[in-house]
Amino acid sequence: MTPVNRDMSPQLEAEQAVLGACLLDPAQLTLLKEWLEPRHFYRPAHESFFAILLAQHTAGHPALALAPDADAEAKADWAITAITTATREVPGFSASYGHTLVAACPRPAHAAAYGRMVLETAVRRALEEHAHRLLHAAETEAVEAAVELTGALHTVIARLADAWGTIDQRSPRPLPTPPTRPAAAKAAEAARHNEQMLLSSLISSPEQIPQTASWLTAEDLVDTGHRAVFNAMAALAHRREPVDELTVLWEVQRRGALAAGVITVAEVRDLCAEGFPGDPGYWAERVLRAALLRAAATSAGIVRVMALDASIAAGPLLGSAVRALAPADRVQERLRSATAPPTERTGPVVLGTARRKGAALSRSPAPPPSPAARPADRTGETTVRSRR
């Protein structure tokens, strides 16, 4: 027997173990094929070999019809056929590696557990890869790409949740803080300039404040002082009161922003003193697009941090990823409502309630009791147990 490499990562060992289990016990593949796919394997050779096993299963090899303790020769032919095919079709795969896979399987009956390890690693890997792409789009200020990749990440989460079978969005674990991005300071400075232009243009065109405030919120502004001024303008416009330098300053003071040190009197006057005869809608959209990029980068950073944490199980990881994307989804919805035609205002992919494949609840079938030990009047109980 080929010795097992004790320094091997548990993720790679799980891939070898589940393939070895399928070689030793073809019946295990009947369960696994419901939720485990070739693309869930990290090593290309393992992906190709699992595809070969699935094809052999679909073709109806005689070993599949056998009881666990029946015809060992047919079982051996199952394994030899798969290894021979892989040796011929899979680059780098050898007959000796087929025996390595067999040796790497502690117990064939535990194939479902090994398969869940492979799938959980695939969940973590897929989330990290898609979050990395989203983060790159956000850092390069590619708004359209960020929107598209956020939707792609939702699609991936839905697909993985279908394979895993459970998703926990009520986890008490708080979302982590993503690392600071090198480009964040430069982006924030540009955002502050756009916010200044927005506030100045709103002072010049106060009649546009209600419409702007219907899809732009103070949280979309990066500067806390600018948020205070925007909230004051929106409150005055909502009450149909005059909006000018003095009324805004008074409202900012009444809301406690001056006492809290969020902004100074001089800064409020500078923002409101002269006004800017521009289009508030133009600047508001620029502010919102910058907010979308910040939210996408933050959400992607959180998902990456969690995906790289092997202590988080697949169900809570998928649920936490949905929670992490929620702020970015909300900003996207407001940008769509402000700029897109009604027919194109579609939100992110929502996880459905359809029956999922259920890898998380799968169990390897228990071996049937011997005929002598199986009571004739308890057949139903035996069936129920084998389905657990």
N, C-alpha and C positions, 0 to 999 in steps of 0.2 A: 504494500500500500504506500502511495506517495505521501510523505509527511506534510502536514499543514504548516504554512509559514506563520509563526506566531506573531510576527511584526506586521502582518497585513492589516489594513484598515478594516473595521467591521462592515463598512459599506461594500467594499469589494468582496469580502468574504461572504456577505449575504447573497451577492449575485452568483458566486460560485455554488453556494449551498443550494439555492433554489433550482439552479440548472442541474446540479447533481441529483437532487430529489426527483426531478422530472425524468432523469435517466433511469433511476432505480425503480421508481414507481410511476408508471404512465398515468395512473388514475388521478394523481395529484394535479396533472395538467388540466383535467376537466374542470376543476375548481378554479385554478389560477387564471385560465383564459377568459373568465368572465370580467376580470378587472385589471389584470396585469398585461401590459403591451410591450412589444420589443423596444419601443422608444423610451421606456422607463429605465432601461439599462444604460449605465454610463459607458462601459467598454463597448466599442463597436463589434468586437468579436462575440461578446455575450449577446448583444442585440440581434446579430445575425443568427446565432445559434438558437436563440429562443424562437425566432421566426421559423427556423427549420423544424423545431419541435412542434410548433403550432400547425405547420403545413402537414406534417406527418400525422398529427392528430386528426386534422380535417379529412385526410385521405382514408382514415379508418383503419389504422394498423390493427392486426389481430390481437395484439397484447391489450388493447383497450377493453376488450370484452371479457377479460379474464378476472376471476376473483383474486384478491390479494395473495392468496397462498397457492394459486394454480400455476400451471405450466411455466416454469422458470426459463425454459428454452425460448419461448415467445418473448418474454421480457428481455432476455439477452439480445434477441434479434432487434427489438425496438431500440435499445441503446446503441448496438453496433451500426444499425442503419443510420441513425442520427449522426453519430461520430464520423462515419465514412462520408456522408454527404457534406458535413461541415469541413472535413479535411480537404475535400475537393473544391468547395465553393467559397470558403471563408479564408481570406488572407491571414497567414500566421497561425491558423488553427491546426493542431496536429492530433494524432491519435493519443499520444501521451497526455496532452492537455485534457482530453476527454476523461481520462482516468483521474487526472487531478481534480476535475469537477466532482467526480464520484467520491473521491476521498475527502473533499471539502464539506460534504453534507453530513452533519452529525446524525440526523435522523430524518429519513424521508417523510415520515408522518407529520413533521413540523414544517412542511413546505409552505403552508399558508402564512406562517409567522415570518419565514424568510422572505416571502414575496412582499409582505407588508413593509419589511425593512427596505427592500429595493424601491417600492413605490414611495415610501416616505422620503427617501433620499432624492428621488426624482421630483417630488413636490418641492423640496427645498432648493434643488438645483434650478428648476424652471422658474420659480419665483425670483431667485437671485438674478438670473440672466435677464428676465424681462424688466425687473426693477432697474438693473444697470442701464439698459437701453433707455428707459424713461428718464433716468437721472441725467444721462448724457444729452438727451434732447432738451431738457430743461436748462442745463448749464450752457448750452449753445444757443439759447433763446429761440428755439424752433417751436413756436406755439402750436402750429398745426400738427407737427410730429408728436408733440407732447400729448395732445388730445387723442390722436390715433393710438399711441402706445399705452395710454391709460385705459382705453377701451380694450386693447389687446390683452393687457394684464388682467382685466376683469374676465375676459373670455377664458384665459388660462386658468384662473381661479375656479371658474364654473366647471371647466372640464376636469380639473384635478379633484374637485369636490365630488363630482359624479363618480370618479374612479374610487376615491377613498371611502365615500359613503356617508361621512359625517362632517359637519363643519360647526365650530363653536364660536359664535360671535358674542357670547356673554362671558368670556374669560375675564377673571378679575385681574389678570396680569396687566399692569399699565404699559402703554406703548413706549418703547425706548426713544431716547433723543438721538437723532442722527448726527453724525460728525459734521462739523462746520465745513462748508464748501469754500474753496479758495476764491471763487469768483463771486461769492455772495456780497462782499463789501462793495465791489464795483457796480454790481447790479442794483444794490440798494441806493447808491448815490444817484444813478440814473433815474430810479423810480422816484426819489425825492424831488428831482427837478420836474418830472411830469406832474407830480402831485401839486407842486407850487403853481404850475401853469393852470391846472384844473381849478384850484381854489380861486385864483385870480380871475379866471374867465367866468366862474360862477357869480362872483361879485358884480361883474359887468353885465351878466345875463341871469339875474335871480329867477326869472320866470322859468328857466330850464332846470332849476334845482329839483322840483318834485319828480320830473321824468327821470333825471339822472339817479336820484336816490331810490327809484323803484327797482334798479338792477345793480347799483353800486352801493356797497356798504362801507362803513368806516374801517372794518377789518381788512379791506382790500388795500388800504394805504399802509405803507411800511413805517412811516414816521408817526409816533404817538401824538405829537403836537398837531400834525395835519389831521389826524383822526378827530381830535377834539374840535377843531375848527369846522370840519365837514359835518360832524354831528350837530354843532350849533346852527349851521346854515340850514340843515335839513329840518331841524326842529322849528326854526323861525318860519320857513316856507310852509311847513305842515300847519302851523297856526295862522298862516296868512298874515304874518307880521312883516314889516319892512326888513330888508336885508342890506346892511351897509357896515362900514367899519365899526361904528359905535355899537350897533345892535348885536353884531356878532361878538364883539369883545365882552359885552354885558352877558350874553348867553353863555359864553365860555366860562366866565367867572361864576355865574350862577350854577353851572354844572360841576364846579369844584376843580376844574383843570388847572387854574392859576394857583390855587392853594396847594394842590398836590405837586406842583413843580413840573407838570407835563409840558407846559408852554409858558412863555413870558408875555407880558403886555406888549413889549416891543416886537416880539415875533408875530403876534396876532395883527398888530398894526402893519407890519411889513407885508404880510400876506394879503391884507384887505385894503391897503391905502389907495393904490392907484387903479387896480383892476387890470384886466388884460382882455382886449376886444377880440377874443378868439372863439372857436367853437367848443363849448364844454363837452359835447358828445365825443369829439375827436380825442381830447385829453383823457376823458373818462375811460374810453376804450383802451387807450395805452396803459392807463393805471391798472385796469382789470386784466389785461393780458400779462402784465408784469406780476400781478397777484397770482394768476394761473400758473406761471412758471415757478414761482416760489412754492406754491402749494404742491405742485407736481414733484418738485425736487425734494421737498420735505417728506411727502408720502413715499416716494421711491426710496429715499434714504432709510426710512423706518422699515420698509419691507425688506430691504437688503440686510439690515442689522439683524432682524428676526430670522431671516432665511439662513444666515450664517451661524445661528445659535442652535446647536444640535440638541439642546435641552428642551426645546419646544416641540411638542408632538404635532403631527400633521393636522389634526382637526383644529386645535387652537391656533396653529400657525395660519391656516387658511382663513379662519374667522378674523384673526387680528389683521391680516392683510386687507380684508374688506373694510374693517374699521379705519385702517391707516389711509385708505384711498378716499374715504368719505369727504374730507375737506376739499380735496382736489375736484371731486365730483360736483360739489356744490358751486365752486367757482365756475366750472365748465358750464353748468346749467344756466348760470346768470349771464355768462358770455353768449351762450346760444340765444337766450331770450332777448338779448339786446341787439344781436347782429344777424342772426340766421332767420330765414323764412320759417313760418310756422311748421311747414312740412318736414323741416330738417332739425327740429328741436327735439332730438331723441337723446335720452339719458344713457347712463352706463348700463352694461349688462347686469341684470338682476338674477340672482340665483333662484331657480325655480323650485317647485315643490314636488317635481316628478320623482318617481322611484329611482334611486341611485343604485349603482352596482354593488356597493357595500363591501369593499375590501376590509374596512375596519372591523366588520362583524363576521368575516369569513373564518371558518375553521376547517382544518383538514378533516376529511371524513374518518370517523372512528372505525377501526376494524370490526367487522361483524363477529358476534360470539360464535363459538363452535355449535354445531347442530345439537349436541347433547346438552349444552347449557342454555339453549334458547327455548323458553316456554312457549307452547303453541298459542296460548291466549294472551301473549304480551307483545305481539308483533307491532301493534301501533306504538307502544312505548319505545321499542327499539328504533322505529323510524324517526320519532321525534328527537331522540337523543342524537341520532346520526346527522341531524340537520343543524345542530347547534354549532 
